[in-house]
Amino acid sequence: MSKNKKAYDYHLLLRLLKYFKPHLGKFILAFILMLFTTLTTLLLPLANGLAIDIMTDASLGYDYKVRVIVIGSALLLAIIGLAITISYFQSMMLQKIGQQITDEIRKQVFEHIEKLS
């Protein structure tokens, strides 16, 4: 890729940033939601590892292990549900922002074309 092409792409990005500025707070919130989704997803292997450690420990009784399975399963379902819910809201937020930005650009292009005619 040539140097002029990179400079042109950078210039286009700077021109598009003015459309993102009014939505900066929503972008930051969406990024925070993305971090929460990632963290909740990373909790799953940790919970599985703890459950395996407890199940393989011979010194623990059968009743305790059954309680751990029941509570652990409920906890895993809660973590998965939380991750899905957060991911849904993050996705909806980013889609709405994208639609609003597209609408702004489309209106400006239409107004510009009307001025030319």
N, C-alpha and C positions, 0 to 999 in steps of 0.2 A: 504494500500500500504506500502510495506516495505521501510526501510530507504535506502537500497542498490538500490532499483528501482528508488527512487527519485534522488539519487546521479547519477545514470546512465543516467536518463533523462536530468539532468542538464548538464552532460558531453556532451551528444549529442547536446544539444542546443548550448553549447560553440563551438563545432566543426562546427556547421552550421553557426554560426555568421561570420566566415571568408568569406562565400559566400555573405553575406549581406553587408559587409563593402564597396565594390566598388559602391554599389547602395544607400548608406546612404542619399545622397542629394535628390535623387528621393523619398525615403521613407519619408523624412521630408516634401517635397513638397506635397506628397499625404496626409500626416497627416494634413497639413494646408488646403488643399482642403476639407478634411473631416470636419474640423471645420467650414469652410465657408458653406458647405452644411447643417450642423446642425443649424448654425445661421440663414440661410435663411428659413429653415423649421420652426424654432421657431418664425419667424416673422409672419407667417400665422395666428395663433390664436390672436396675438396682433392686427393685422389689422382687423380681424373679430370683435374683441371686440370693437375697436374704431368705426367701422361702425355701430354696434348695438347701441352703446351709442348715436351716431349722429341721427340714425333713430328714437330712442325713445324720443329724446328731442323735446318737443312740441313747444318750442320757435323758432325753425328753420323753414324756409319756405320750400314749396314743391320743388321749383326750386333748392334750395341749396342741398336738399337731393338727387335729381336726379343727380346733378353734382357729388356729393360724391359717389353715386353708380357707375356711369360711370368711374370716375377716380379710385375709389377703385378696381373695377373689372379689369381695365387695370393694376393696380399696382400688384394685386394678380397674374394675369397671368404672369407678368414680373418676379415676385419672384419665381413662380413655374418653369418657363422656365430657370431661372438662376440656381436654385437648380438642375434641371435635367441635364443641361449642365455641371455644375461643377462635379456632381456625375459621369457622363459619362467619363469625362477626368480622374478623379481619378481612376475609375475602369479599364480603358484601361491602365493607367500607372502601376497599381499594377499587372495586368495580364502580361504585357510585362516584368516587373521585375521578376516575378515568372517564366516565360518561359526562360528568360536568365539564371537564377540561375539553373533551371532544366537542361538546356543545358550544363552549365559548369560542373555540377555533372556527367551527363551522359558521357561527353567527358573524364573526369578523370577516371571514372570507366572503360570505354573502353580501355584507354591507360594502365591502371593497368592490365586488363585482357590480353592485348596483350603482356605485359612484362612477364606475367606468362607462356605464351605458347611458 
